[in-house]
Amino acid sequence: MGIVSIKTISAVAKLGLWRMSERWEDLLGMLDLPASEMALLEGISKEKRKREWLACRVLLKEMLGQNRVISYDPERKPHLAGNDMEISMSHSGDCACVYLRQDAAVGVDIQQMKPSISKGAFYFLNEAELQWAELENNVQMHLIWSAKESVFKYAGDASIDLKKHITINRFSGNQNGFFEVNLQKEDLAETIQIQFDTFEDYVLTWTL
């Protein structure tokens, strides 16, 4: 199916969504990967993972109009080689997404909802969030989890703990909207605005 949408978030930011219906071999045929990235692809054993890896790069190509090499820093945060655009990527189920913004950190996450997330809620909900979160609200639980993943990617620090260092401020609404997230780790303190959307059985969150 390919591109579902490429949305302009602002004058300097774009968010793309891809529905993965192709075989990984077909996605590979849409790209002109350099030897360095071909070597990375050949190191991926599972076909599903190959498809996810390639779909993000095909979507990136559609968003920029050209192939771009994705590199990773020691914290495993992705970067575009030779480009001032910041990038974040995510995939779940049959969907992949790419978020680009010029000269500013970004984070995006997509989650295909599952009925069992409440069983693991205490893994990512802290005491402040347990005061208002509705464990039986499956959409809300997935939005909280997804938002924490987006902020984790935004921060680019692998030592950040989703439960300890990231707190979601109370919000309402299950379809689309905004809420705030507090990131607090030692001398790092920031309030980050999250935009969210829901469609079918997916939730999508991204930093602003």
C-alpha positions in Angstrom: 0.0 0.0 0.0 2.9 2.4 0.7 2.4 5.9 1.9 -0.6 6.6 4.0 0.3 10.3 4.6 3.1 12.8 4.7 1.9 15.6 7.1 3.5 19.0 7.4 3.7 19.6 11.2 5.3 23.0 10.8 7.5 25.0 8.4 10.5 22.9 9.5 8.9 19.5 10.4 7.2 16.6 8.5 5.7 13.4 9.7 5.3 10.4 7.4 3.3 7.2 7.7 3.8 4.1 5.6 1.5 1.0 5.5 3.8 -2.0 5.0 2.2 -4.4 2.5 5.2 -5.1 0.3 7.7 -7.9 0.6 11.1 -6.7 1.9 12.6 -7.5 -1.5 10.2 -5.1 -3.2 11.1 -2.4 -0.7 14.7 -2.9 -1.4 14.1 -2.4 -5.1 12.8 1.1 -4.3 16.1 2.1 -2.8 19.7 2.6 -3.9 21.5 1.6 -0.7 25.2 2.2 -0.3 27.5 -0.7 0.6 27.5 0.3 4.3 23.7 0.0 4.6 23.5 -3.1 2.5 25.9 -4.7 5.0 23.6 -3.7 7.8 20.6 -5.1 6.0 22.4 -8.4 5.4 23.0 -8.6 9.1 19.2 -8.7 9.8 18.0 -12.3 9.9 14.2 -11.9 10.3 12.1 -10.9 7.3 9.7 -8.8 9.3 12.6 -6.8 10.7 14.1 -6.4 7.2 10.7 -5.0 6.0 10.5 -2.5 8.9 14.1 -1.4 8.4 13.5 -0.9 4.7 10.1 0.7 5.0 11.5 3.5 7.1 14.2 4.2 4.6 11.7 4.2 1.6 9.5 6.6 3.5 12.4 8.8 4.3 13.3 8.9 0.6 9.7 9.9 -0.3 9.8 12.7 2.3 13.2 14.1 1.2 13.1 13.2 -2.5 16.4 11.4 -2.3 18.2 8.6 -0.6 19.8 9.5 2.7 22.1 7.4 4.9 21.0 7.0 8.5 23.8 6.8 11.1 23.6 6.1 14.8 25.4 7.7 17.7 26.7 5.7 20.8 23.2 6.1 22.4 21.6 4.4 19.3 19.9 7.7 18.3 19.6 8.0 14.5 21.0 10.9 12.5 21.0 11.8 8.9 24.5 12.0 7.5 25.4 15.4 6.1 22.0 16.9 6.9 20.7 19.4 9.5 17.4 17.5 9.8 16.8 15.5 13.0 15.1 12.2 12.6 13.1 9.7 14.6 11.5 6.5 13.4 9.1 3.9 14.7 7.2 0.8 13.5 4.5 -1.4 14.9 2.1 -3.9 13.3 1.9 -3.0 9.6 2.8 0.6 10.0 6.1 2.5 10.0 6.6 6.3 10.6 9.4 8.8 10.2 9.5 12.2 11.8 11.9 15.0 10.5 12.6 18.4 12.0 15.2 20.9 11.1 17.8 21.8 13.9 15.7 20.4 16.8 15.5 17.0 18.5 12.4 14.9 17.7 10.8 11.7 19.0 8.0 9.7 17.4 6.3 6.4 18.4 3.5 4.3 16.9 1.9 1.4 18.8 -0.6 -1.2 17.6 -2.9 -1.6 20.5 -3.1 -4.9 22.4 -5.7 -5.9 25.0 -3.2 -6.9 27.6 -1.2 -3.7 28.2 -2.8 -3.1 31.6 -1.1 -6.2 32.9 2.3 -4.5 32.5 1.2 -1.0 33.5 3.2 -0.9 36.7 6.3 -1.3 34.5 5.9 2.1 33.0 3.4 4.0 35.3 4.9 5.9 38.2 3.1 6.9 41.4 2.1 10.4 40.1 0.5 8.8 37.0 -1.3 6.1 39.0 -3.2 8.8 40.8 -5.2 9.6 37.6 -4.5 7.0 34.9 -7.4 4.5 34.1 -5.9 1.1 33.9 -9.0 -0.2 32.1 -8.8 2.5 29.4 -6.8 0.6 26.8 -6.3 3.7 24.5 -5.1 5.9 27.3 -2.6 3.2 28.5 -1.2 2.9 25.0 -1.0 6.7 24.6 1.0 6.9 27.9 3.3 4.2 26.9 3.8 5.6 23.4 4.4 9.2 24.6 7.1 7.9 27.0 8.8 6.1 24.1 8.6 9.4 22.0 10.2 11.4 24.8 12.9 8.7 25.3 13.8 9.0 21.6 13.7 12.8 21.8 16.2 12.8 24.7 18.6 10.4 23.1 19.9 9.1 26.4 19.8 5.3 26.7 20.0 5.5 30.5 16.6 7.3 30.9 14.1 5.1 32.7 10.5 5.4 31.4 9.0 5.1 34.8 11.5 7.1 36.9 12.5 9.9 34.6 9.4 10.5 32.4 6.0 11.6 33.8 2.9 12.2 31.8 0.7 15.1 33.0 -3.0 14.3 33.3 -4.9 14.5 30.0 -8.3 13.5 28.6 -9.4 12.5 25.1 -8.8 9.4 23.1 -8.9 10.5 19.5 -6.4 13.3 18.9 -5.0 16.2 20.8 -2.1 17.4 23.0 -0.7 16.8 26.5 2.5 17.6 28.4 5.3 15.3 29.6 7.9 16.1 32.2 11.4 14.8 31.6 13.5 14.9 34.8 16.9 13.2 35.1 19.6 14.7 37.4 20.3 18.1 36.0 18.1 17.5 33.0 14.6 19.0 33.4 12.2 19.8 30.5 8.5 20.0 29.8 7.7 18.5 26.4 4.5 18.9 24.5 3.2 15.7 22.8 0.7 15.6 20.0 -1.2 12.4 19.6 -3.5 10.7 17.1 -5.4 7.4 17.0 -6.6 5.5 14.0 -7.9 1.9 13.6 -6.1 0.0 16.3 -3.1 2.2 16.4 -1.9 5.2 18.6 0.7 7.6 17.3 2.6 10.2 19.4 5.2 12.8 18.5 7.1 15.6 20.2 6.5 19.3 19.3 
